[in-house]
Amino acid sequence: MWDSFWDFIWYTLVIFSFLAYLMILFWVISDLFRDRALSGWWKAVWIVFLIFVPWITALIYLIARGHGMSRRAAEARSEAQQQTDDYIKSVAGKSSADQIADAKSLLDSGTITEQEFAALKAKALA
């Protein structure tokens, strides 16, 4: 497959360059779609240039708009974390104190008896 050691080095550099380009390309495309301030037409222009003049366009994008990439990525991570926290809170249920308070209000209104309240309290504390 390889005729010499230098062919191996050359193929390694080519593969590394291609993978680096793909990473930069995906970062640029994800940043384009994450940016809410950029209009759809400008996004389309960037994509067209990324298709026809890929290396130069990616470098120009990183130079011209790179300062905001980390900010937009941090905002996206923060938004995803907030959504995750909200989901966990929605499915986690009530805390023990909330369950006991609800049972106490039922006891005070006369809906349940003292024994039922004790059973609900024991279940909440278990």
Rosetta silent file (secondary structure, phi, psi, omega in degrees, C-alpha in Angstrom):
SEQUENCE: MWDSFWDFIWYTLVIFSFLAYLMILFWVISDLFRDRALSGWWKAVWIVFLIFVPWITALIYLIARGHGMSRRAAEARSEAQQQTDDYIKSVAGKSSADQIADAKSLLDSGTITEQEFAALKAKALA
SCORE:     score description
SCORE:     0.000 S_00000001
   1 L     0.000  -52.535  177.573    0.000    0.000    0.000 S_00000001
   2 L  -104.985  135.721 -179.764    2.703    2.491    0.954 S_00000001
   3 L   -82.939  -28.302 -178.429    5.932    2.533   -0.964 S_00000001
   4 L  -150.075  173.186  177.365    7.900    4.369    1.656 S_00000001
   5 H   -61.753  -36.078 -176.953    7.825    5.884    5.101 S_00000001
   6 H   -71.202  -28.766  173.049    7.266    9.331    3.569 S_00000001
   7 H   -64.431  -40.973  176.973    4.119    8.125    1.807 S_00000001
   8 H   -61.300  -45.268  178.292    2.804    7.088    5.201 S_00000001
   9 H   -62.199  -43.382 -179.216    3.661   10.524    6.639 S_00000001
  10 H   -62.683  -47.287  178.946    2.018   12.236    3.652 S_00000001
  11 H   -63.005  -36.910  177.233   -1.193   10.199    3.957 S_00000001
  12 H   -63.209  -43.487  178.573   -1.267   10.850    7.687 S_00000001
  13 H   -66.113  -39.089  178.904   -1.028   14.613    7.099 S_00000001
  14 H   -65.054  -45.959  179.177   -3.716   14.500    4.418 S_00000001
  15 H   -63.903  -42.224  177.595   -6.097   12.553    6.657 S_00000001
  16 H   -61.079  -44.744  179.676   -5.371   14.865    9.600 S_00000001
  17 H   -62.448  -41.072  179.390   -6.016   17.941    7.414 S_00000001
  18 H   -64.965  -43.975  178.301   -9.272   16.470    6.141 S_00000001
  19 H   -65.768  -38.745  176.747  -10.508   15.643    9.639 S_00000001
  20 H   -63.322  -41.328  177.638   -9.498   19.112   10.880 S_00000001
  21 H   -62.213  -44.428  179.440  -11.410   20.650    7.977 S_00000001
  22 H   -60.999  -40.886  178.378  -14.507   18.567    8.763 S_00000001
  23 H   -62.598  -45.736  179.361  -14.394   19.661   12.412 S_00000001
  24 H   -63.570  -41.599  179.321  -14.082   23.318   11.416 S_00000001
  25 H   -59.950  -46.220  179.870  -16.855   22.898    8.849 S_00000001
  26 H   -67.715  -36.282  176.118  -19.266   21.417   11.415 S_00000001
  27 H   -63.783  -43.000 -178.787  -18.378   24.116   13.957 S_00000001
  28 H   -66.205  -45.529 -178.524  -19.022   26.850   11.381 S_00000001
  29 H   -65.711  -42.049  178.253  -22.302   25.329   10.197 S_00000001
  30 H   -65.823  -36.010  177.309  -23.576   24.766   13.736 S_00000001
  31 H   -68.160  -37.331  177.908  -22.599   28.327   14.647 S_00000001
  32 H   -60.319  -45.292 -177.800  -24.406   29.659   11.582 S_00000001
  33 H   -77.741  -17.982  177.842  -27.643   27.965   12.568 S_00000001
  34 H   -81.716  -25.057 -175.210  -27.193   28.913   16.228 S_00000001
  35 L   -77.145  114.827 -178.953  -26.809   32.635   15.437 S_00000001
  36 L   -85.596  -17.701 -177.867  -30.201   34.332   15.736 S_00000001
  37 L   -80.484  -23.946 -177.743  -28.916   37.769   14.719 S_00000001
  38 L   -84.029  133.059 -178.237  -27.815   36.643   11.232 S_00000001
  39 L   -73.659  164.336 -179.716  -30.558   36.618    8.590 S_00000001
  40 H   -62.710  -34.511  179.176  -31.415   33.559    6.569 S_00000001
  41 H   -65.570  -42.751  179.466  -29.993   35.071    3.388 S_00000001
  42 H   -67.258  -35.188  175.877  -26.585   35.636    4.959 S_00000001
  43 H   -62.858  -42.653  178.609  -26.625   32.097    6.295 S_00000001
  44 H   -63.311  -39.769  178.129  -27.370   30.823    2.794 S_00000001
  45 H   -62.572  -45.009  178.389  -24.519   32.909    1.361 S_00000001
  46 H   -60.559  -43.192 -179.151  -22.082   31.479    3.913 S_00000001
  47 H   -63.706  -44.218  179.383  -23.242   27.925    3.129 S_00000001
  48 H   -60.855  -45.095  178.521  -22.887   28.452   -0.638 S_00000001
  49 H   -65.968  -34.389  176.666  -19.377   29.803   -0.177 S_00000001
  50 H   -64.934  -29.814  179.244  -18.549   26.910    2.147 S_00000001
  51 H   -76.937  -44.409 -173.042  -19.546   24.511   -0.619 S_00000001
  52 H   -90.144  -30.783  178.973  -17.674   26.200   -3.482 S_00000001
  53 L  -133.121   70.606 -166.274  -14.638   27.731   -1.726 S_00000001
  54 H   -64.979  -52.100 -174.808  -14.439   25.691    1.476 S_00000001
  55 H   -63.901  -47.353 -177.344  -11.002   26.364    2.988 S_00000001
  56 H   -65.872  -42.208 -179.798  -10.942   30.105    2.344 S_00000001
  57 H   -63.853  -42.390  179.522  -14.546   30.572    3.488 S_00000001
  58 H   -63.435  -42.170  178.217  -13.954   28.632    6.705 S_00000001
  59 H   -65.869  -42.021  178.161  -10.862   30.701    7.497 S_00000001
  60 H   -63.267  -41.610  178.705  -12.650   33.967    6.716 S_00000001
  61 H   -61.649  -45.473 -179.865  -15.586   32.916    8.901 S_00000001
  62 H   -62.865  -36.446  179.605  -13.282   32.046   11.797 S_00000001
  63 H   -75.378  -46.276 -173.762  -11.507   35.396   11.477 S_00000001
  64 H   -76.732  -38.877 -173.196  -14.587   37.560   10.881 S_00000001
  65 H  -121.256    8.383 -176.659  -17.112   35.902   13.201 S_00000001
  66 H   -64.744  -28.388 -178.153  -14.961   33.759   15.467 S_00000001
  67 H   -63.944  -28.932 -178.975  -15.216   36.126   18.436 S_00000001
  68 H   -92.877   -8.741 -177.025  -18.908   35.375   18.835 S_00000001
  69 H   -62.989  -44.749 -178.832  -18.682   31.615   18.327 S_00000001
  70 H   -67.634  -36.116  178.209  -17.712   30.856   21.908 S_00000001
  71 H   -65.102  -44.800  179.304  -20.393   33.195   23.249 S_00000001
  72 H   -67.128  -36.183  177.621  -23.102   31.543   21.147 S_00000001
  73 H   -66.125  -40.847  178.432  -21.860   28.076   22.118 S_00000001
  74 H   -65.208  -40.181  177.067  -21.937   29.031   25.804 S_00000001
  75 H   -63.213  -39.989  179.326  -25.484   30.383   25.416 S_00000001
  76 H   -66.187  -41.293  177.596  -26.577   27.145   23.734 S_00000001
  77 H   -64.370  -41.450  179.479  -25.028   25.051   26.520 S_00000001
  78 H   -63.645  -42.360  179.416  -26.688   27.233   29.151 S_00000001
  79 H   -65.580  -41.143  178.440  -30.070   26.939   27.426 S_00000001
  80 H   -65.203  -39.650  178.520  -29.715   23.157   27.134 S_00000001
  81 H   -64.928  -40.169  178.539  -28.751   22.910   30.812 S_00000001
  82 H   -64.177  -42.124  178.007  -31.773   25.008   31.797 S_00000001
  83 H   -64.245  -39.426  177.808  -34.085   22.789   29.744 S_00000001
  84 H   -64.008  -45.331  178.943  -32.569   19.689   31.349 S_00000001
  85 H   -61.586  -42.180  179.214  -33.013   21.144   34.842 S_00000001
  86 H   -63.201  -40.695  179.591  -36.630   22.090   34.094 S_00000001
  87 H   -65.570  -43.813 -179.850  -37.360   18.589   32.809 S_00000001
  88 H   -61.781  -42.030  179.020  -35.779   16.943   35.854 S_00000001
  89 H   -65.010  -34.275 -177.660  -37.789   19.178   38.174 S_00000001
  90 H   -72.703  -29.980 -178.296  -41.005   18.379   36.305 S_00000001
  91 H   -99.851   -9.212 -175.953  -40.581   14.601   36.600 S_00000001
  92 H   -72.174  -25.944 -178.757  -38.923   14.458   40.015 S_00000001
  93 L    88.370 -168.876 -177.284  -42.145   14.923   41.927 S_00000001
  94 L   -90.710  154.435  176.221  -42.607   16.620   45.257 S_00000001
  95 L   -76.860  169.701  179.795  -40.160   16.676   48.104 S_00000001
  96 H   -60.267  -41.449 -179.525  -40.871   14.975   51.417 S_00000001
  97 H   -63.620  -39.367  178.270  -41.722   18.292   53.054 S_00000001
  98 H   -65.753  -41.076  178.920  -44.232   19.101   50.303 S_00000001
  99 H   -63.919  -41.561  179.299  -45.869   15.690   50.641 S_00000001
 100 H   -66.886  -39.588  178.864  -46.160   16.092   54.434 S_00000001
 101 H   -64.452  -40.286  176.939  -47.559   19.625   54.026 S_00000001
 102 H   -64.150  -42.898  178.815  -50.171   18.347   51.577 S_00000001
 103 H   -64.114  -38.736  178.967  -51.100   15.533   53.949 S_00000001
 104 H   -64.080  -39.813  178.830  -51.332   18.025   56.855 S_00000001
 105 H   -67.559  -34.522  175.131  -53.690   20.234   54.861 S_00000001
 106 H   -66.934  -37.624  177.979  -55.833   17.181   54.119 S_00000001
 107 H   -66.030  -43.800 -179.526  -55.847   16.315   57.833 S_00000001
 108 H   -64.785  -32.270  179.791  -56.790   19.877   58.788 S_00000001
 109 H   -82.583   -8.899  176.981  -59.655   19.902   56.303 S_00000001
 110 L    88.537   10.162 -178.991  -60.935   16.611   57.680 S_00000001
 111 L   -73.775  -35.890  179.449  -60.461   14.634   54.481 S_00000001
 112 L  -121.926  163.467  179.947  -58.175   12.059   56.084 S_00000001
 113 L   -91.842  174.303  179.331  -57.882   10.654   59.598 S_00000001
 114 H   -63.295  -36.783  179.996  -54.951   10.874   61.999 S_00000001
 115 H   -68.449  -40.655  177.893  -53.912    7.314   61.149 S_00000001
 116 H   -65.444  -38.172  177.040  -53.929    8.039   57.408 S_00000001
 117 H   -62.434  -43.598  179.027  -51.881   11.177   58.052 S_00000001
 118 H   -63.061  -38.100  179.286  -49.347    9.144   60.034 S_00000001
 119 H   -68.428  -41.847  177.694  -49.138    6.579   57.224 S_00000001
 120 H   -65.277  -37.915  178.933  -48.642    9.307   54.580 S_00000001
 121 H   -66.880  -43.188  178.560  -45.991   10.970   56.729 S_00000001
 122 H   -63.777  -39.762  179.067  -44.147    7.699   57.234 S_00000001
 123 H   -66.018  -39.226 -179.827  -44.283    7.001   53.482 S_00000001
 124 H   -68.851  -34.261 -179.683  -42.935   10.490   52.674 S_00000001
 125 H   -82.484  -13.411 -178.344  -40.086   10.127   55.141 S_00000001
 126 L   -74.553    0.000    0.000  -39.150    6.628   53.934 S_00000001
